[in-house]
């Protein structure tokens, strides 16, 4: 193409020709090639040329191409330039996303350390979330190990949530949950276990998830986890007899109460037998979970 061999003095004129094209796909592809060439010849001049483009979409395309080429030789400098942008926050957000899309998977720790310094909390969260997604998909085992050792609570949580849902990650969920139980922040570990890890485990291997919970029945932090698993199995398991047998593997107390109550209300709420749901509640002692389940069951009983 003529663009790939153009001298720098020809590029401004070529840009105007491209911007005048009637065909959007032609404009976009030509802008990418043009700014690849422009960056090769004079990156600062290319950055100045971006400001002359009025279309937000094409401006983003041009800047993304510059950053892609720049990051090949000096990713830190490209990142610093982008995070110093003050005149166009929308373009800045797009530029950060572009850098992360092309580099976060290769150097997640480096990009995470840069992202943690972004002053805007919304932009910082979005950047860390994108890093976690890329890292968790590319290297779930490595991401999991790193997450347990890092101090940033946002990145740690996003990594641990991302990797728990990765199919064929090679992570043993039972072992992973044992490690999460050792995290110092009680609220964080309970949230991760009950909202994500036990759900992923039960969806993949429900029998193993139950065995894991029973083997940790003496841990008072797992009441909410037990309720979550009870709800999942209350919808999955065919007979109430099986559910009762599962519940009876746990000692009487808060864990069994939470498991039985949530299994009962999920059974009723998902269209199962109200009588079976009531039977499950006989395993549950007086508690808030039982009262809630009873309300759901009675409401289900009145429906035609």
N, C-alpha and C positions, 0 to 999 in steps of 0.2 A: 504494500500500500504506500501511497505517496506520503502519508503522515509519518510513517516509520523512518523515512529518510529525510524529512524536512529539516531545514535549518531553523534556529530559534527565531530568526526574524520573520519567518513565514507562518509561525504558529498562531499569532493573534488573528491573522486574516483567515486561516483555516478554521479557527474556532467560530468566527462569525458565519462562515459558510455552513458549518455543521449545525449551528443553532438555528439557521434558517431552513433546515430540512423539514419537509412535511411529515416525515415518517418517524414516530417516536423511537422505535427500536433501532433505527439507523442512527439517530441522534445519540442515544445512550451508548451504543457500541463504539461509535466514532469518538465520543468524548473520552471514553476509557483509553482508547489507543492514543489519542492526542495527548492526554495528561501523563501517560506512561512515558511518551517521548519527551514531553516538556520537563518532567522530573529528572529524566536522564541527563538533559542538557543544563537545566538551571532550576533547581527545586524552589528557591525563593521566588523566582519569577513566576513559576507555576502556581505557587500559593497566592501571589498577588493577582494572577489571572482568574482564579476561582471567584474572587470578589466581584468580577465584572459579569458573572452569569446571574441572570435574574430568576431563572427557574430553580426553585428549592430542590427539586428532584435531581436535576442535572448538576447543580452545585454540589450536592451530596455525593453524586457519582464521581465527579472530578476529584473532590477531596479524598474520598476513599481510595482512589487509585494512587494518589500521591502518597498517602499514608502507607499503603500496602508496599510500595517500592521503598519508602523511607525506612520502614521497620525492618527491612531485610538487612540493612547495614547499621542502624542505630535506633532500636525500638524505644530506648529510654528517652532519647531526644524527641522522637515523634510524640510519645506520650506526654512529655512535659509541655510541648508546644500546644497540644490539644487541650490539656487541662488549664492552660493559661488563657484560652480564648474567653473573652468577656462580651463581645459584641453580638454574638448569635448563639444563645443557649440551646436552641433546637438543633442547629448544625453541630454544635459541640457534642450533644448527646449522640447524634448519629455517628460522629467521628470516633467517639469512644467505643461504641458498639462495633464499628468496623475494625478497630485495632484489636479488640478482644476476640472478634470472630476469627481473625487471622493469626492470633498469637497466644491466646489464653491456654489453648490445649497443649502448646509446646512448652510454655514457661508459666504455669499457673501460679507458682509462688512469687515469681517476679512481678507479674501483673497484679496479683493480690496485694502485694506490698505497696504498689503504686496506687491502686484503687482505694486502699484504706486511707489515703491522704486527701482524697477528694473532699472538699469542704461541704458541698451541697449534700445533705443527708439522703435525699431522694435519688440523686445521681449516683452517690456512693453505693447505696443499696442495690440499685439496678446493675451496676458494674460487678459487684461481688456476686450477685445472683447469677449473672451470665458466666462468670469465671467458674462458679461451682457447677453449673450445668455442663460446661465444656469439660472440666476436669473429671467430674463424676462419670461422664459417659466414656471418656477416653481411657481412664485408669481408675476404675472403682476401688480396687484394693489399695492402691497408693493413696487415693483421696481419703479413704476411710482411715487409714493409719495416720495420715497427716492431720486430719480433722481432730482426732483425739488428743493431739499434742499442741494444737494452736490456741491462741488466746482470743482471737477475734470471734465474738459470739455469733455474729451474723453469718460469716463465712462457714464457721464450724457447723451451725445448724443446717444451712443450705446444703453443705456437702453430705452430711449424715442423712438428710432427707432424700437427696438425689440418689445416692448409691444404694439405698435400701430397696429401691424399685427397679434397679438395673437387672434385667434378665441375664443369666449366664455370666454374672460378675465374678464367680469363683469365691464369693464371700460366704462363709458358713454363718447363717443368720443366728443360730443358737450361740455360737462363740462371740459373734459381734454384739449380741444383746448382753452377754455377760460383761463385755468390756464397757458398754454404755452404762451399765449399772454402777460402774466404778467412777463415773464422772462426778465431780464434786458438787455441781449445782443440781439439787434435788428436783426443782421445778422443771428444769430443762430436760433431764433424763426421763422423767415421767411423761412429759409431753411427747418426746421423741418415741418412746416405747409404745405409748397408748395410741397416738395418732398416726404413726407410720410403721414402725418396725413389726409390731405384732400383726398389723393388718397385712403387710406384705408377706410375712411368714405364714399366716393362716390361709391366705389366698393360694400360696404355692404348696405348702405342706401342712395342712390343718392338724393332722395327728401329731406331727413333730412339734408344732407350736403348742399344742395342749401338753405334751410331755414336758416341754421346757417350763411351762407355767407351773405345772404340778411339782416339778423338781425345785422350784423356787417359792413354794407356797408359804414359807416362813418369812418372806420378805414383805414388810408392811407397805412398802412403796408401790407394790404391784396391784393394789386394789382396782385402780382405774384400768390397768392393762387387762385384768381379769374380766372386768365388765365389757371392755371392747371385744375380747375374744368370745365371751358369751353371746354377744349380739351377732357376731359373724357366724358362729356355729349354730345359733338359734335359727338362722335363716337357711343354713346349708344342710344340716343334719336331718335325715328323713323322719326319725321317730323320736318321741319324747322320752322313750325308754333309754335311748342312746345318750340323750342330753343329761338325763338324771345320772346315768352311770359316769359320765364325764365329770359332772359336778361333785359327785360323791368321792372322786379321787382326791378332792381337796379337803383339808380339815375344816370343820365347822368354824365359821368366823367371817370376817369382812371380805376375804377373797372369794369364798364360795357364795356369799350373799350377792356380791356384785356380779359374778358370773351367772348365777341362777336368775337374778332379777332381770338382767339385760337380755338373757336368752328368752325369758318368758315374754317380755314386752315386744321383742323383735318377732317372736313366733306369732303373737297376736296381730301386730301391726302389719305383717307381711301376708296376712290372710289365712294363717294357720288356725288350728282349733283353739278356741277360747278355753275350753275345758283343759286341754293339754297345758296351756300357758298357766292356768291356775295350779295345776299339779306341780309344775316346776317351782312355783312360789312357795310351796310347802317346805322346800329345802332352804328357804331364805328367812333369816331371823328379822326382827324389827329393825328397819333402817330406812334412810331416805330413798335408796334405790328401790326398795320393795314398794314404798308408797307411790313412787312414780310409775313403776311397772303396773301396779294395781289400777291406777287411773287409766293407763293406756288400754289395759285388758277390758275394763268395764266399758270404756268408750267403744271398743271394737265389738263388744257383746250387743250393743244397742243398734249397730248398723244393720240395715236389711241385707 
